[in-house]
């Protein structure tokens, strides 16, 4: 078993731990909606990005099933988005809500850049950290809007 494969497994364990810690039992249904919608978005976008050779995933859990990262697209990003939505600062002003997006997207991007630089789990080909940040922001935004629509949450004006 390679070091990068073990790194992938550790990512799953940490993400599962974050879900257990940050998703209360009474919010599992809400988290599932955000998780599933983000998974839908990242799975399609992940396949597209790999197909156009913008990103490569040399070490994957299921190398014969797909060229995209099952870990990132199917579990890690959707899990983080579920946590994002469950703890979204609905009562804060627009600036506070915007900064919540900025903090989440920046933290995830920093971790992804570290993974890209120090492992073979992810390799940027025609991609940069700021494209990651922008795509995270957009997919988190669309997931949030879907979440609000699904649960008919009132917007803060």
C-alpha positions as CSV (number, residue, x, y, z in Angstrom):
1,X,0.0,0.0,0.0
2,X,1.5,3.3,-1.1
3,X,1.9,6.4,1.1
4,X,-0.6,8.3,-1.1
5,X,-3.2,5.5,-0.8
6,X,-2.9,5.7,3.0
7,X,-3.2,9.5,2.7
8,X,-6.5,9.0,0.9
9,X,-7.7,6.6,3.6
10,X,-6.7,9.1,6.3
11,X,-8.7,11.8,4.4
12,X,-11.8,9.6,4.6
13,X,-11.3,9.0,8.4
14,X,-10.8,12.7,9.1
15,X,-13.8,13.7,7.1
16,X,-16.0,11.0,8.7
17,X,-14.8,12.3,12.1
18,X,-15.7,15.9,11.1
19,X,-19.2,14.7,10.1
20,X,-19.7,13.0,13.4
21,X,-18.4,16.0,15.4
22,X,-20.1,18.8,13.4
23,X,-23.4,17.3,12.2
24,X,-25.9,17.0,15.2
25,X,-28.2,14.0,15.0
26,X,-31.2,16.2,14.6
27,X,-29.7,17.8,11.5
28,X,-28.7,14.7,9.6
29,X,-31.7,15.1,7.2
30,X,-30.6,18.7,6.4
31,X,-27.0,17.7,6.0
32,X,-28.0,14.9,3.6
33,X,-29.7,17.3,1.3
34,X,-26.6,19.6,1.1
35,X,-24.3,16.5,0.8
36,X,-26.3,15.0,-2.1
37,X,-26.7,18.2,-4.1
38,X,-23.0,19.0,-3.7
39,X,-22.1,15.5,-4.6
40,X,-24.2,15.9,-7.8
41,X,-22.3,19.0,-8.7
42,X,-18.8,17.8,-7.9
43,X,-19.3,14.5,-9.6
44,X,-20.3,16.1,-12.9
45,X,-17.7,18.8,-12.6
46,X,-15.0,16.4,-11.5
47,X,-15.6,14.1,-14.4
48,X,-15.5,17.1,-16.8
49,X,-12.3,18.5,-15.4
50,X,-10.5,15.1,-15.7
51,X,-11.9,14.5,-19.2
52,X,-10.4,17.8,-20.4
53,X,-7.1,17.0,-18.7
54,X,-7.2,20.0,-16.4
55,X,-6.5,17.9,-13.3
56,X,-5.2,14.4,-12.8
57,X,-5.6,12.0,-9.9
58,X,-2.7,9.6,-10.2
59,X,-3.6,7.8,-6.9
60,X,-7.2,6.9,-6.5
61,X,-9.2,4.5,-4.4
62,X,-11.0,3.0,-7.4
63,X,-8.5,3.4,-10.3
64,X,-10.4,1.2,-12.7
65,X,-13.8,2.7,-12.1
66,X,-13.2,6.4,-12.9
67,X,-10.3,8.8,-13.5
68,X,-11.7,11.3,-11.1
69,X,-11.1,11.2,-7.3
70,X,-13.9,9.3,-5.7
71,X,-12.6,10.6,-2.3
72,X,-12.8,14.3,-3.2
73,X,-15.8,14.4,-5.5
74,X,-18.0,11.8,-3.8
75,X,-17.2,12.2,-0.1
76,X,-14.8,14.9,1.1
77,X,-16.2,18.0,-0.7
78,X,-19.8,17.0,-0.2
79,X,-19.2,16.3,3.5
80,X,-17.5,19.7,4.0
81,X,-20.4,21.3,2.2
82,X,-22.9,19.6,4.5
83,X,-21.0,21.0,7.5
84,X,-20.9,24.4,5.8
85,X,-24.7,24.4,5.4
86,X,-25.6,23.1,8.8
87,X,-23.5,25.9,10.5
88,X,-24.3,28.6,8.0
89,X,-24.6,32.0,9.8
90,X,-28.2,32.7,8.6
91,X,-28.7,35.5,11.1
92,X,-25.5,37.4,10.2
93,X,-25.5,40.3,7.7
94,X,-24.5,39.8,4.1
95,X,-20.9,40.6,4.8
96,X,-20.7,38.0,7.6
97,X,-22.3,35.4,5.3
98,X,-19.9,36.3,2.5
99,X,-16.9,36.0,4.8
100,X,-18.2,32.5,5.9
101,X,-17.9,31.5,2.2
102,X,-14.4,33.0,2.0
103,X,-13.2,31.2,5.1
104,X,-14.5,27.8,4.0
105,X,-13.3,28.1,0.4
106,X,-9.9,29.4,1.5
107,X,-9.3,26.7,4.1
108,X,-10.2,23.9,1.6
109,X,-8.1,25.5,-1.1
110,X,-5.1,25.7,1.2
111,X,-5.4,22.0,2.0
112,X,-5.9,21.1,-1.6
113,X,-2.7,23.0,-2.6
114,X,-0.8,21.2,0.1
115,X,-2.1,17.9,-1.2
116,X,-1.2,18.8,-4.8
117,X,2.3,19.9,-3.9
118,X,3.2,17.1,-1.5
119,X,1.4,14.0,-2.7
120,X,0.5,12.2,-5.9
121,X,-3.2,12.2,-5.0
122,X,-3.9,15.3,-7.1
123,X,-1.9,17.0,-9.9
124,X,-2.8,20.3,-11.5
125,X,-2.3,20.2,-15.3
126,X,-4.1,23.3,-16.6
127,X,-5.5,24.3,-13.2
128,X,-4.5,26.7,-10.4
129,X,-5.4,27.3,-6.8
130,X,-7.7,30.3,-7.7
131,X,-9.8,28.1,-10.1
132,X,-10.3,25.7,-7.2
133,X,-11.3,28.6,-4.9
134,X,-13.7,30.0,-7.5
135,X,-15.3,26.6,-8.3
136,X,-15.7,25.9,-4.6
137,X,-17.3,29.2,-4.0
138,X,-19.7,28.7,-6.9
139,X,-20.7,25.2,-5.9
140,X,-21.1,26.1,-2.3
141,X,-23.3,29.0,-3.3
142,X,-25.5,26.9,-5.6
143,X,-25.7,24.2,-2.9
144,X,-26.7,26.8,-0.4
145,X,-29.4,28.2,-2.7
146,X,-30.7,24.7,-3.3
147,X,-30.7,24.0,0.5
148,X,-32.7,27.2,1.1
149,X,-35.1,26.4,-1.6
150,X,-35.5,22.8,-0.4
151,X,-36.2,23.8,3.2
152,X,-38.0,27.0,2.1
153,X,-35.8,29.2,4.3
154,X,-36.4,32.9,4.3
155,X,-33.7,35.1,2.9
156,X,-32.1,37.7,5.2
157,X,-32.6,41.1,3.5
